[in-house]
Amino acid sequence: MEVDTCTAEESQQDELQDTVMPAHTNIKDIKNKSRRAKAFVEMKREKRKKKLQEAKEKKKLATKLGKNAPPKKQPHTIESLREKDDTMVEEEDEELEHEEANDEYASYFTKSYVPKILITCSDNPHTKTIAFIRELCRIIPGAVPKWRSRSSIKKMVKKATDNGFTDILVVNEDRRIPNGLLVIHLPEGPSALFRLSNPKLCKDIHRNYNEITGHRPEVILNNFRTRLGRVVARMLGALFHYDPEFKGRRVCTFHNQRDYIFFRHHRYEFKNTEKVKLRELGPRFTLRLQWLQQGAFDGDYEWALKRHEMETSRRRFFL
């Protein structure tokens, strides 16, 4: 007859192996610092795994359902929760269409003339400002750079009008960095001053400005939702030729977000008939409207930014 030879020590070891440590639902309850940090990392990993799995399942479901797929959820951002304004533009606004058909840019959008841009700067510009102007001239085919030669803006407006220019860009600088952009539409305005921030030249993003070809680019004006925003968008769009050369695959984007206008310059790169990607060429910069003036730098102000009076809410925007 066989006798069970398990000793007391072996039975104790089995009991210890079956013992499960208490699972803490709240990481703060873990007193040991190293264990708490390890549990936090594990929790973040599990959350990320779960999120990726949910995204994959949603993508599969959308592919399977096709047009009947449920719409994507709108994320709650400051932009999406913006306060409604009386000047916000509807998709079909007959009054706005009538105004735009008779404004200063109507002849451009009816293709009555070809834009001719004069680009200049303040006196004694720094090297970075000169490089910035050179790259602007590459972005806008046909733009002509000129030295300021201590000439006043009103004299420049008169000479540029006599020489057939349609717009003037004046790049201002401070502490050897471009910090402002004055846009004047000729011959009757309007004029606008933008604060220019975060300028990045081609070399700053590891690109060669010689990659920018001479083809006329496609222009995208995105998220300008008020009457003031439409005027600004038309002003920026009128700097480029209305007939883009798609052969060059260049695209210039002005994207408005919370009244900051982000400029990006890309080129389409086709891998095959189904896949395409964007290669940023540079430069890049950000604009913010400071004032809008009637006339060619000599009229009344239509709008001016007064931060302490106008910025009463984080969710109030003007463009």
C-alpha positions in Angstrom: 0.0 0.0 0.0 1.4 3.4 -1.1 1.7 6.2 1.4 1.5 9.9 0.5 5.0 11.3 1.2 4.2 15.1 0.9 5.9 16.9 3.6 4.6 19.9 5.5 7.1 22.2 3.7 5.9 21.2 0.2 2.3 21.8 1.2 3.2 25.3 2.5 5.0 26.1 -0.8 1.9 25.1 -2.8 -0.2 27.3 -0.7 2.2 30.2 -1.3 2.1 29.7 -5.1 -1.7 29.7 -5.1 -1.8 33.0 -3.1 -2.7 36.0 -5.2 -1.6 39.5 -4.3 -4.5 41.9 -3.9 -5.3 43.9 -7.1 -5.3 47.7 -6.5 -8.0 49.4 -8.5 -6.4 52.8 -7.6 -2.6 53.2 -8.2 -2.5 55.7 -5.3 -3.2 52.9 -2.9 0.1 51.3 -3.7 2.6 52.5 -1.0 5.8 51.2 -2.6 7.2 53.8 -5.0 8.8 51.4 -7.5 5.7 49.1 -7.6 3.5 52.2 -8.1 5.6 53.5 -11.0 5.6 50.0 -12.6 1.8 49.7 -12.2 1.3 53.2 -13.8 3.5 52.2 -16.9 1.5 49.0 -17.2 -1.8 50.8 -17.0 -0.8 53.3 -19.7 0.4 50.5 -21.9 -3.0 48.7 -21.6 -4.9 51.8 -22.3 -2.9 52.5 -25.4 -3.4 48.9 -26.6 -7.1 49.1 -26.0 -7.3 52.4 -27.9 -5.4 51.0 -30.9 -7.6 47.9 -30.9 -10.8 50.1 -30.9 -9.4 52.2 -33.8 -8.7 49.1 -35.8 -12.2 47.7 -35.2 -13.7 51.1 -36.2 -11.7 51.2 -39.4 -12.7 47.6 -40.3 -16.3 48.5 -39.7 -16.1 51.7 -41.8 -14.5 49.8 -44.6 -17.2 47.1 -44.4 -20.1 49.4 -44.3 -18.8 51.9 -46.8 -21.2 54.9 -47.2 -23.4 53.6 -44.5 -20.6 53.8 -41.9 -21.4 56.0 -38.8 -19.9 59.5 -38.9 -16.7 60.3 -37.0 -17.1 62.0 -33.7 -16.2 65.6 -33.6 -13.5 66.3 -31.0 -14.3 69.0 -28.4 -11.7 71.7 -29.0 -11.7 75.4 -28.5 -12.1 75.8 -32.3 -15.1 73.5 -32.4 -16.7 75.2 -29.4 -16.3 78.7 -30.7 -18.9 81.3 -30.0 -21.2 82.1 -32.8 -20.8 85.5 -34.4 -23.3 87.7 -36.4 -20.7 88.0 -39.1 -20.3 84.3 -39.7 -20.9 83.3 -43.3 -23.4 80.6 -44.4 -22.7 78.3 -47.3 -25.2 80.1 -49.6 -25.3 83.8 -48.7 -26.7 85.9 -51.6 -25.8 89.2 -49.9 -22.2 88.2 -49.5 -22.0 86.9 -53.1 -23.2 90.3 -54.3 -20.7 92.1 -52.2 -17.8 89.9 -53.4 -18.9 90.4 -57.0 -18.3 94.1 -56.6 -15.3 94.4 -54.2 -11.7 95.3 -55.0 -10.8 91.6 -55.8 -13.7 90.9 -58.2 -11.5 91.6 -61.3 -9.0 89.1 -60.0 -11.5 86.3 -59.5 -13.0 87.0 -63.0 -9.5 86.6 -64.3 -9.3 90.1 -65.7 -5.6 90.6 -64.8 -2.5 88.6 -63.9 -1.1 89.4 -60.4 2.2 91.2 -60.4 3.7 91.3 -56.9 6.4 93.7 -55.5 8.2 92.4 -52.4 10.4 94.7 -50.3 11.5 95.2 -46.7 12.7 97.7 -44.2 16.0 99.5 -44.7 19.2 97.6 -43.9 17.7 94.2 -43.6 19.4 91.3 -41.9 20.5 88.2 -43.7 17.6 86.1 -42.5 15.1 88.7 -43.8 16.8 88.7 -47.2 16.7 84.9 -47.3 13.0 85.0 -46.3 12.2 87.4 -49.2 14.2 85.3 -51.6 12.1 82.2 -50.7 8.8 84.2 -50.9 9.8 85.1 -54.5 10.3 81.4 -55.2 6.9 80.6 -53.8 5.1 83.3 -55.8 6.3 83.0 -59.4 6.7 86.4 -61.1 7.2 88.3 -57.8 9.8 91.1 -58.0 12.1 91.9 -55.0 13.2 95.5 -54.6 15.4 97.3 -52.1 13.5 99.9 -50.0 16.1 102.6 -50.5 14.7 104.7 -47.7 11.5 105.3 -49.6 8.2 105.9 -47.7 5.3 103.5 -48.2 3.1 106.1 -49.9 5.9 106.8 -52.5 6.3 103.1 -53.1 2.5 102.8 -53.6 2.6 105.5 -56.3 5.6 104.1 -58.1 4.4 100.5 -58.0 1.0 101.6 -59.4 2.7 103.5 -62.2 4.8 100.4 -63.0 1.8 98.0 -63.2 2.1 96.1 -59.9 -1.1 94.8 -58.4 0.1 94.1 -54.8 3.0 95.1 -52.5 4.4 93.0 -49.7 6.5 94.7 -47.1 8.4 92.4 -44.7 9.3 94.1 -41.4 11.9 92.8 -39.0 12.8 93.2 -35.3 16.0 91.9 -33.7 17.2 90.5 -37.0 14.1 88.3 -37.5 11.1 88.9 -39.8 8.2 89.9 -37.5 5.6 91.6 -39.7 4.0 91.5 -43.1 2.2 94.5 -44.7 0.0 93.6 -47.7 -1.3 96.4 -49.9 -3.6 95.8 -52.9 -3.2 98.3 -55.7 -4.5 100.7 -56.8 -7.4 101.2 -54.4 -6.6 98.9 -51.5 -7.4 97.4 -49.1 -4.3 97.2 -46.9 -3.6 94.8 -44.0 -0.9 94.4 -41.4 -0.1 90.9 -40.1 2.2 89.9 -37.2 4.6 87.3 -38.5 5.8 84.7 -36.1 7.8 81.4 -36.1 9.4 82.0 -39.5 11.2 78.8 -40.6 13.4 79.0 -43.8 14.0 76.0 -46.0 17.3 75.2 -44.4 15.7 75.3 -40.9 13.5 72.3 -41.9 16.4 70.6 -43.8 15.2 71.5 -47.3 16.9 73.1 -50.2 15.0 76.1 -51.6 16.1 75.1 -55.1 13.6 72.3 -54.8 10.9 74.9 -55.3 10.1 74.8 -59.0 8.9 77.7 -61.1 5.4 76.2 -61.6 2.4 78.2 -60.4 1.1 76.6 -57.2 -2.3 75.5 -56.2 -3.7 77.6 -53.3 -5.8 76.3 -50.5 -7.6 78.8 -48.2 -9.1 76.9 -45.2 -11.5 77.7 -42.3 -12.1 81.4 -43.0 -15.7 81.6 -41.7 -16.6 85.2 -41.1 -16.9 88.2 -43.4 -13.6 89.6 -42.2 -12.1 86.2 -42.7 -13.3 86.1 -46.3 -11.8 89.5 -47.1 -8.4 88.3 -45.6 -8.6 85.0 -47.6 -9.3 86.8 -50.8 -6.4 89.2 -50.2 -4.0 86.3 -49.6 -5.3 84.2 -52.5 -5.0 87.2 -54.9 -1.2 87.1 -54.5 -1.0 84.0 -56.6 -1.9 83.3 -60.2 -5.5 82.1 -60.6 -4.5 79.3 -63.0 -2.3 76.8 -61.1 0.1 74.5 -63.0 -0.8 71.0 -61.6 2.2 69.6 -63.4 4.5 71.1 -60.7 2.5 69.4 -57.9 3.0 72.4 -55.6 0.4 73.5 -53.1 0.4 76.5 -50.8 -2.0 76.3 -47.8 -3.3 79.2 -45.6 -5.1 77.4 -42.7 -6.9 79.6 -40.2 -7.1 78.2 -36.6 -8.2 80.4 -33.7 -7.3 83.6 -35.8 -3.8 82.3 -36.4 -3.1 81.8 -40.1 -0.6 78.9 -40.6 1.2 78.9 -44.0 2.6 75.6 -45.3 4.2 74.8 -48.7 4.1 71.2 -50.0 4.6 69.1 -53.0 2.6 66.0 -53.9 4.6 62.8 -54.3 2.8 59.9 -55.9 4.0 56.5 -54.9 1.5 54.7 -57.1 -2.0 55.2 -58.4 -3.5 54.8 -54.9 -1.0 56.3 -52.5 0.2 59.9 -52.3 2.0 61.8 -49.7 3.0 65.4 -49.1 6.6 66.6 -48.9 7.0 70.0 -47.1 9.3 72.3 -49.1 9.3 75.4 -46.9 9.3 78.1 -45.8 6.7 78.0 -43.0 5.4 80.9 -40.9 2.3 82.1 -38.9 0.3 85.2 -39.5 -2.1 87.1 -37.2 -4.1 90.0 -38.5 -3.4 93.3 -36.7 -5.5 95.7 -38.7 -7.4 96.0 -42.0 -7.5 99.4 -43.7 -9.5 100.8 -46.7 -7.5 102.2 -49.5 -3.8 101.7 -50.4 -2.4 102.7 -47.0 -4.3 105.9 -46.7 -8.0 105.1 -45.8 -10.1 104.5 -42.7 -9.5 101.4 -40.6 -12.2 98.7 -41.1 -10.9 96.5 -38.2 -8.1 96.7 -35.7 -7.1 94.2 -33.0 -7.5 95.6 -29.5 -6.6 92.6 -27.3 -7.7 93.8 -23.9 -11.1 95.1 -25.2 -11.9 92.4 -27.8 -10.4 89.2 -26.4 -13.0 88.8 -23.7 -13.4 85.0 -24.2 -11.1 82.2 -25.2 -13.8 80.9 -27.6 -14.4 84.2 -29.5 -12.7 84.5 -32.9 -12.8 87.0 -35.6 -11.7 85.2 -38.8 
